[in-house]
Amino acid sequence: MSEALLITGCRQLATLRGPAPRRGKALRDLGIINDGALLIRDGKIIAVGTRRAIERRKDSRRAKKFDVGGRVVLPGFVDSHTHLVFAGNRAEEYEQRISGATYEQIAKSGGGILSTVRKVRATDADALYARASKWLNDFAAHGTTTVEAKSGYGLDASSELKILRVLAALRKHARLEIVPTFMGAHVVPPEFRKRPDAYVNLLAHKLLPYVAKEGLAEFCDVFCDRGAFTVEQARLILTAARACGLAPRIHAEQLARTGAAQLAVELHAASADHLEKVNAADIRALAKSDVTCTLLPGCCFHLGLEHYAPARKFIDAGAIVALATDFNPGTSPSLNMQLVLSLACTQMRMTPAEAICAATINAAYSLRRAERIGSLEVCKFADLAVFDVEDFREIPYYFGVNRCWLTLKNGKQVFERSSTGL
């Protein structure tokens, strides 16, 4: 039997214990244990409670002891919406938007997603792997332990498979958990601009079955919006994905209301993401469903938008709300979940506790992993982040400041701010 690890000195240990997903008032219950402690063995939590109670256990006496010095401990962030693998950047478009160009105007002029597609197609897998690996180190440095990652910057069979195989290689070697999503339906590629339905059929009948057979993805996502794919096209792709064993996800109601949120409910999607343009009927339907509403305030912030997703209405209606970075080179080039919490609080009026729940246990639920990550409970993986603050509310309060001091994935250190001796 391997040596156990006893973590003590947790001024606040936010366990988020209890059932998942969280809705309504339950989002505010972090299950905080003051002066808390954790006992870990073989990457899993075997005991959690007050310091006094855990230290009195027989199996704690021989454990390696580590005191976090009165800091705050949370479950590791679960970033359930990222576009991890890409090449280059779109800094020039950032400047164009500052000068008044809109996201859609930039896309029509050859920029936007297709700009990144050209760069990815021209970049070999080794270079994509090396870049993504560096980003993963940054995720860990900000307290994230699980990252969903989409394809979608290839938009042809060889390039989409190149991205998915990079993700497969990262899953074998990276210290964080990576959840792969196939998103060949990001936008219609230039080769199919005049025949988008032919591209939809290619995805549904050829590429999707191959991706599923090779085990290259767990989910399938579609950008269902103005300038991307219609509801009918998204339904065809996601229905085909579900038949292949891939769970549906959907970019919904970001630029315009199209009916994508209602489609998510119809297809029992794991998540509907963005949701800035929903109406009251959409909110009611989502609240009655098991679809996670994944909100992405970093995207609204970077694009300089005034209108954010109506988080308070979702929460008050009883919907499942999650938060994620939408890390990508065009509309949200940030992997800092702490900043996302800040934006959720200040721009969407979520409380700090609601934001933390949304970024951990509810995000884990959207990735079908709530039974093993997203909270600090017995039998779950020891995925946790230690923050150099005295109260959990300080994490979003210090906006744009990285307060993460230590990150553990499966009980192993993946980031330390300074030499901790762990």
Backbone torsions as a table, in degrees:
resi	resn	phi	psi	omega
1	MET	NA	134.9	-177.0
2	SER	-74.0	162.5	179.7
3	GLU	-68.9	138.1	177.9
4	ALA	-84.2	158.9	176.9
5	LEU	-119.1	123.9	178.6
6	LEU	-105.9	115.8	178.5
7	ILE	-102.9	121.4	-179.5
8	THR	-127.4	-178.6	177.2
9	GLY	76.6	23.6	179.0
10	CYS	-83.9	105.2	179.0
11	ARG	-57.0	-46.4	170.4
12	GLN	-130.5	123.0	174.6
13	LEU	-108.7	104.2	-178.5
14	ALA	-86.3	100.1	-173.7
15	THR	-81.3	-30.1	-171.6
16	LEU	54.1	31.9	-178.8
17	ARG	-64.8	150.7	177.8
18	GLY	121.7	-177.2	-174.9
19	PRO	-69.3	156.1	176.1
20	ALA	-129.6	147.9	1.8
21	PRO	-81.3	170.8	177.6
22	ARG	-97.4	138.5	175.9
23	ARG	-132.3	155.7	171.9
24	GLY	53.8	-132.7	-176.8
25	LYS	-63.9	-24.4	-179.8
26	ALA	-64.1	-20.0	178.1
27	LEU	-64.7	-19.8	-176.4
28	ARG	-91.2	-1.9	-177.0
29	ASP	-97.0	103.0	-179.5
30	LEU	-89.6	-2.2	-179.1
31	GLY	57.2	47.1	-174.1
32	ILE	-74.2	133.9	171.8
33	ILE	-113.0	116.9	176.5
34	ASN	-76.6	140.3	-174.8
35	ASP	51.9	53.7	-174.7
36	GLY	-88.5	170.0	179.6
37	ALA	-151.1	156.0	178.3
38	LEU	-132.1	142.6	172.6
39	LEU	-117.5	126.9	-172.4
40	ILE	-124.9	138.6	172.3
41	ARG	-146.1	137.4	178.5
42	ASP	53.0	37.8	174.7
43	GLY	82.6	-1.5	-177.9
44	LYS	-121.7	157.0	178.5
45	ILE	-82.2	126.2	178.4
46	ILE	-109.7	-12.1	175.4
47	ALA	-161.1	143.9	177.4
48	VAL	-146.1	137.6	-179.0
49	GLY	171.1	-158.7	176.8
50	THR	-71.1	157.1	179.6
51	ARG	-57.3	-45.3	-177.8
52	ARG	-60.2	-44.7	-176.9
53	ALA	-68.0	-41.1	-176.8
54	ILE	-73.1	-38.5	-179.1
55	GLU	-67.6	-23.3	-179.6
56	ARG	-79.9	-10.3	179.2
57	ARG	-69.1	145.6	179.7
58	LYS	-62.1	-39.0	-176.8
59	ASP	-75.9	-5.5	175.7
60	SER	-85.7	-20.2	-172.3
61	ARG	-67.3	-32.4	-179.2
62	ARG	-101.2	3.0	-178.1
63	ALA	-73.8	151.9	170.4
64	LYS	-69.0	129.5	-174.0
65	LYS	-102.4	138.4	177.9
66	PHE	-141.3	120.3	-178.1
67	ASP	-101.4	123.6	-177.8
68	VAL	-87.6	6.1	168.1
69	GLY	69.8	38.2	175.9
70	GLY	76.4	23.5	178.9
71	ARG	-91.9	175.3	-179.3
72	VAL	-97.4	134.2	-178.5
73	VAL	-117.7	129.5	177.1
74	LEU	-123.3	162.3	164.8
75	PRO	-59.1	148.4	175.1
76	GLY	-58.5	142.8	178.4
77	PHE	-62.9	143.0	175.4
78	VAL	-111.7	103.5	-177.8
79	ASP	-89.7	101.1	-168.2
80	SER	-93.6	13.3	176.2
81	HIS	-155.4	101.5	174.4
82	THR	-141.4	160.3	172.4
83	HIS	-119.0	72.3	-166.2
84	LEU	-64.4	-39.6	-171.6
85	VAL	-98.0	111.0	177.0
86	PHE	-154.1	171.4	178.2
87	ALA	-124.0	150.1	176.5
88	GLY	68.4	-160.5	176.3
89	ASN	-149.6	179.1	179.5
90	ARG	-129.5	44.2	-178.9
91	ALA	-62.4	-31.2	179.3
92	GLU	-66.3	-33.6	177.6
93	GLU	-71.0	-32.5	175.5
94	TYR	-57.3	-44.7	178.6
95	GLU	-67.6	-37.4	178.2
96	GLN	-61.9	-40.2	179.4
97	ARG	-66.9	-37.8	176.7
98	ILE	-59.4	-33.3	-179.4
99	SER	-83.4	-1.2	173.6
100	GLY	118.2	-9.1	179.5
101	ALA	-72.0	142.1	178.2
102	THR	-90.2	164.1	177.4
103	TYR	-54.0	-45.9	-176.6
104	GLU	-71.1	-35.4	176.5
105	GLN	-63.5	-40.9	178.2
106	ILE	-63.9	-41.5	179.6
107	ALA	-63.1	-42.2	-178.4
108	LYS	-66.8	-24.1	-179.6
109	SER	-89.4	7.6	177.5
110	GLY	102.0	0.3	177.6
111	GLY	-91.8	-152.3	178.0
112	GLY	69.8	-146.2	-175.9
113	ILE	-56.4	-42.0	-176.4
114	LEU	-66.0	-26.1	175.1
115	SER	-63.0	-44.4	177.7
116	THR	-69.2	-35.1	177.9
117	VAL	-57.6	-45.5	179.8
118	ARG	-59.6	-40.9	-179.3
119	LYS	-68.9	-40.3	179.9
120	VAL	-66.9	-41.9	179.4
121	ARG	-60.5	-31.7	-177.2
122	ALA	-88.9	-1.7	-175.8
123	THR	-108.4	135.3	-178.0
124	ASP	-78.4	164.8	-174.2
125	ALA	-62.4	-37.3	-178.6
126	ASP	-62.6	-41.3	179.7
127	ALA	-68.1	-39.4	176.9
128	LEU	-63.6	-40.8	179.4
129	TYR	-62.9	-46.2	-177.5
130	ALA	-62.8	-41.3	-179.5
131	ARG	-67.7	-45.2	-179.9
132	ALA	-62.7	-36.4	178.4
133	SER	-60.3	-41.2	178.0
134	LYS	-64.7	-40.0	177.7
135	TRP	-62.8	-39.2	-179.5
136	LEU	-62.8	-36.0	175.3
137	ASN	-62.0	-37.6	178.0
138	ASP	-69.4	-38.0	174.6
139	PHE	-56.4	-49.1	-179.3
140	ALA	-60.4	-37.5	-178.3
141	ALA	-66.7	-17.5	179.3
142	HIS	-105.5	7.6	174.0
143	GLY	97.3	9.1	179.4
144	THR	-91.6	135.1	-178.7
145	THR	-118.9	-15.6	178.2
146	THR	-135.4	133.8	-175.7
147	VAL	-131.1	119.1	167.6
148	GLU	-77.7	139.6	-176.8
149	ALA	-138.0	129.7	-176.0
150	LYS	-104.0	149.9	163.6
151	SER	-80.9	-160.5	176.1
152	GLY	118.5	-3.8	175.1
153	TYR	-108.9	22.5	175.6
154	GLY	-111.4	-55.4	175.9
155	LEU	59.4	20.4	161.6
156	ASP	-142.8	164.6	-171.4
157	ALA	-57.8	-48.9	-174.9
158	SER	-66.3	-39.4	-176.9
159	SER	-75.9	-37.6	175.9
160	GLU	-63.7	-43.0	178.5
161	LEU	-67.3	-33.2	176.2
162	LYS	-60.0	-45.1	179.4
163	ILE	-64.3	-46.0	-178.5
164	LEU	-64.1	-34.9	178.1
165	ARG	-73.7	-31.7	171.1
166	VAL	-61.1	-43.8	178.0
167	LEU	-63.0	-39.4	178.2
168	ALA	-62.8	-40.5	177.9
169	ALA	-66.7	-40.1	178.2
170	LEU	-63.5	-38.2	179.7
171	ARG	-61.5	-31.6	-179.7
172	LYS	-76.5	-31.8	-168.6
173	HIS	-117.0	-21.8	-177.7
174	ALA	-73.5	153.9	-179.2
175	ARG	-84.6	-15.6	175.6
176	LEU	-95.6	161.3	175.5
177	GLU	-85.1	133.0	-179.6
178	ILE	-118.5	129.0	-179.6
179	VAL	-110.0	110.9	-173.1
180	PRO	-85.3	136.4	177.5
181	THR	-126.0	131.4	175.7
182	PHE	-85.9	123.0	179.7
183	MET	-133.0	53.5	174.7
184	GLY	-60.5	-21.7	178.2
185	ALA	-94.7	61.8	176.1
186	HIS	-87.2	-60.5	166.2
187	VAL	-142.7	169.1	177.2
188	VAL	-74.3	127.7	-179.3
189	PRO	-70.5	160.0	-177.7
190	PRO	-56.6	-35.3	-177.4
191	GLU	-63.9	-21.6	-177.1
192	PHE	-117.2	18.8	-173.8
193	ARG	-56.9	-37.5	-178.0
194	LYS	-92.5	-2.9	179.2
195	ARG	-143.1	66.0	-176.6
196	PRO	-62.3	-32.5	-180.0
197	ASP	-65.0	-30.0	176.8
198	ALA	-66.2	-37.3	177.2
199	TYR	-67.9	-41.4	176.8
200	VAL	-58.0	-44.2	179.2
201	ASN	-65.7	-36.9	176.6
202	LEU	-60.7	-45.2	179.0
203	LEU	-63.4	-49.9	-172.3
204	ALA	-69.1	-37.7	-170.0
205	HIS	-105.4	-15.5	-178.9
206	LYS	-122.3	-56.6	-172.8
207	LEU	-73.3	-44.1	-179.6
208	LEU	-58.7	-49.3	178.7
209	PRO	-59.1	-36.4	179.2
210	TYR	-68.2	-44.9	179.1
211	VAL	-58.4	-44.3	-179.9
212	ALA	-66.3	-43.9	-179.2
213	LYS	-60.8	-38.0	-178.2
214	GLU	-83.7	-4.1	179.4
215	GLY	67.0	34.3	-174.9
216	LEU	-88.9	-9.3	-179.6
217	ALA	-151.4	155.2	173.6
218	GLU	-104.2	-27.6	-176.6
219	PHE	-127.4	162.5	171.4
220	CYS	-128.2	131.2	-178.0
221	ASP	-119.6	150.6	176.7
222	VAL	-135.4	136.5	172.5
223	PHE	-87.4	97.5	-177.2
224	CYS	-100.6	97.5	-175.3
225	ASP	-165.1	173.3	175.9
226	ARG	-59.6	128.0	-179.5
227	GLY	87.0	-1.5	179.4
228	ALA	-123.2	-109.4	-177.4
229	PHE	-116.4	144.8	179.9
230	THR	-77.6	168.2	176.7
231	VAL	-59.9	-42.2	-178.8
232	GLU	-64.0	-42.8	178.5
233	GLN	-66.3	-41.2	178.6
234	ALA	-63.9	-39.9	178.8
235	ARG	-61.2	-43.5	-179.3
236	LEU	-62.6	-46.1	-177.9
237	ILE	-65.9	-47.3	-176.0
238	LEU	-71.3	-31.2	174.8
239	THR	-66.4	-41.5	176.9
240	ALA	-64.4	-39.5	179.1
241	ALA	-62.5	-44.7	-179.7
242	ARG	-63.6	-36.5	178.1
243	ALA	-65.4	-25.9	178.5
244	CYS	-88.9	-3.5	179.7
245	GLY	97.1	7.8	177.5
246	LEU	-97.5	130.7	-178.7
247	ALA	-77.6	140.0	-178.4
248	PRO	-76.2	143.2	165.6
249	ARG	-132.3	160.0	-177.8
250	ILE	-153.0	132.4	167.6
251	HIS	-75.5	116.4	-169.3
252	ALA	-131.9	136.7	169.2
253	GLU	53.2	44.7	177.5
254	GLN	-88.6	-55.2	-176.6
255	LEU	-93.5	-30.4	179.9
256	ALA	-156.2	157.2	176.3
257	ARG	-81.7	118.3	-176.3
258	THR	-116.3	-14.4	-171.7
259	GLY	101.0	7.1	-178.1
260	ALA	-66.3	-33.3	178.7
261	ALA	-65.2	-41.8	177.2
262	GLN	-65.4	-35.3	176.1
263	LEU	-63.8	-39.6	177.8
264	ALA	-58.8	-42.5	178.1
265	VAL	-65.4	-44.8	-179.5
266	GLU	-57.7	-41.1	-175.2
267	LEU	-92.8	4.4	-177.4
268	HIS	53.3	47.5	-179.7
269	ALA	-63.4	151.5	176.3
270	ALA	-67.3	-33.8	-176.5
271	SER	-157.0	144.4	167.7
272	ALA	-116.9	124.8	-168.1
273	ASP	-116.3	148.2	-176.4
274	HIS	89.7	-88.5	171.2
275	LEU	68.1	27.2	178.4
276	GLU	-70.4	-25.7	-173.1
277	LYS	-107.1	23.6	-179.6
278	VAL	-70.8	158.5	172.3
279	ASN	-112.9	-177.4	-175.2
280	ALA	-61.8	-38.9	-179.9
281	ALA	-65.1	-38.3	177.4
282	ASP	-62.7	-43.3	-179.1
283	ILE	-62.9	-44.0	179.1
284	ARG	-62.3	-44.2	-178.7
285	ALA	-64.6	-44.1	179.4
286	LEU	-64.9	-37.7	-178.8
287	ALA	-65.8	-29.6	-179.9
288	LYS	-84.3	-7.6	-173.7
289	SER	-102.7	178.5	172.9
290	ASP	-102.2	16.9	176.6
291	VAL	-78.7	128.6	176.0
292	THR	-78.4	132.0	175.8
293	CYS	-92.5	100.2	-176.5
294	THR	-93.0	112.7	-174.7
295	LEU	-99.1	143.4	-169.1
296	LEU	-130.6	71.1	-175.0
297	PRO	-66.2	-22.3	178.0
298	GLY	-61.5	-34.0	179.1
299	CYS	-66.7	-46.0	178.8
300	CYS	-61.7	-41.7	-179.6
301	PHE	-62.5	-48.2	-176.1
302	HIS	-66.8	-34.3	179.2
303	LEU	-80.7	-5.6	179.4
304	GLY	70.9	32.1	-178.3
305	LEU	-86.2	148.8	177.9
306	GLU	-89.3	-24.0	-172.8
307	HIS	-101.9	113.8	176.7
308	TYR	-100.9	165.8	177.1
309	ALA	-60.9	143.5	-175.7
310	PRO	-78.9	73.0	-175.0
311	ALA	-58.2	-43.3	-177.8
312	ARG	-62.2	-39.8	178.7
313	LYS	-65.8	-40.1	177.1
314	PHE	-62.0	-47.7	-177.5
315	ILE	-64.8	-46.0	-178.6
316	ASP	-64.7	-28.7	178.6
317	ALA	-80.3	-14.5	179.6
318	GLY	97.2	18.1	179.1
319	ALA	-76.1	159.7	173.6
320	ILE	-84.8	117.3	-176.6
321	VAL	-113.2	130.5	173.7
322	ALA	-124.6	162.8	175.9
323	LEU	-126.0	146.1	177.6
324	ALA	-151.5	168.6	-175.9
325	THR	-83.7	-29.5	-167.7
326	ASP	58.3	36.1	-177.7
327	PHE	-53.5	119.2	179.0
328	ASN	-163.4	163.8	-173.5
329	PRO	-78.2	-13.6	-172.9
330	GLY	-102.2	-46.9	-171.0
331	THR	-118.5	-10.5	179.1
332	SER	-157.3	70.2	-178.0
333	PRO	-81.3	57.1	175.7
334	SER	-139.1	137.4	177.1
335	LEU	-112.9	14.5	-175.4
336	ASN	-89.0	99.8	178.9
337	MET	-66.2	-24.9	175.8
338	GLN	-63.9	-39.4	175.7
339	LEU	-64.9	-39.0	177.2
340	VAL	-60.2	-41.2	176.0
341	LEU	-59.9	-43.5	179.7
342	SER	-60.0	-46.4	-179.8
343	LEU	-65.4	-38.5	178.2
344	ALA	-61.6	-37.9	-179.0
345	CYS	-74.4	-49.3	-173.1
346	THR	-80.5	-35.9	-174.9
347	GLN	-97.6	-25.2	-178.0
348	MET	-118.1	3.6	173.5
349	ARG	60.9	31.3	169.5
350	MET	-81.3	148.5	174.1
351	THR	-78.0	159.6	176.9
352	PRO	-54.9	-40.2	-180.0
353	ALA	-65.7	-43.2	178.3
354	GLU	-60.4	-42.1	-179.0
355	ALA	-64.5	-40.7	179.1
356	ILE	-65.2	-44.1	176.3
357	CYS	-58.7	-42.5	-177.7
358	ALA	-66.4	-28.9	-176.5
359	ALA	-93.5	1.8	-178.5
360	THR	-128.9	-86.5	-171.6
361	ILE	-67.4	-39.7	179.7
362	ASN	-71.7	-35.8	175.3
363	ALA	-65.0	-39.3	176.4
364	ALA	-61.8	-40.0	177.9
365	TYR	-60.7	-41.4	-178.8
366	SER	-64.3	-25.1	178.3
367	LEU	-96.7	9.3	179.2
368	ARG	59.7	41.8	-179.2
369	ARG	-131.7	13.8	-175.1
370	ALA	-64.8	-19.4	-179.9
371	GLU	-79.0	-9.5	-178.1
372	ARG	-132.5	-14.9	176.1
373	ILE	-139.5	174.2	174.5
374	GLY	97.9	-14.0	174.8
375	SER	-148.4	165.5	-178.4
376	LEU	-107.6	89.5	-175.6
377	GLU	-136.8	158.2	179.7
378	VAL	-57.0	136.3	179.5
379	CYS	82.6	-8.0	175.8
380	LYS	-88.1	160.2	178.0
381	PHE	-65.5	144.9	-178.9
382	ALA	-82.9	70.9	175.3
383	ASP	-100.8	112.7	-176.0
384	LEU	-150.4	157.9	177.1
385	ALA	-130.0	137.1	179.4
386	VAL	-107.6	129.6	-176.3
387	PHE	-115.6	138.2	-176.7
388	ASP	-83.5	65.5	177.6
389	VAL	-140.4	169.4	180.0
390	GLU	-102.0	-14.1	-177.9
391	ASP	-146.2	140.5	-175.1
392	PHE	-59.8	-26.0	-178.4
393	ARG	-69.2	-18.2	177.8
394	GLU	-70.6	-20.3	-177.3
395	ILE	-63.4	-51.9	173.7
396	PRO	-76.2	-25.3	-178.6
397	TYR	-59.2	-44.7	177.6
398	TYR	-83.1	75.8	-172.0
399	PHE	-69.2	136.2	179.2
400	GLY	76.5	2.5	-179.8
401	VAL	-108.1	128.0	179.8
402	ASN	-83.2	109.1	180.0
403	ARG	-98.9	4.5	-179.3
404	CYS	-68.4	130.9	-176.6
405	TRP	-108.4	-31.3	-176.8
406	LEU	-159.2	139.9	176.4
407	THR	-129.6	131.0	175.4
408	LEU	-116.9	136.7	173.2
409	LYS	-121.8	122.5	-176.0
410	ASN	53.0	38.2	177.8
411	GLY	77.5	0.9	-179.6
412	LYS	-109.8	141.0	-178.0
413	GLN	-69.4	126.2	176.6
414	VAL	-117.6	-9.0	174.4
415	PHE	-159.1	141.1	170.9
416	GLU	-140.4	135.4	179.5
417	ARG	-68.3	-39.4	176.9
418	SER	-145.5	176.9	-177.8
419	SER	-65.1	113.7	-176.2
420	THR	-97.4	-19.7	-176.7
421	GLY	82.5	9.6	179.7
422	LEU	-79.6	NA	NA
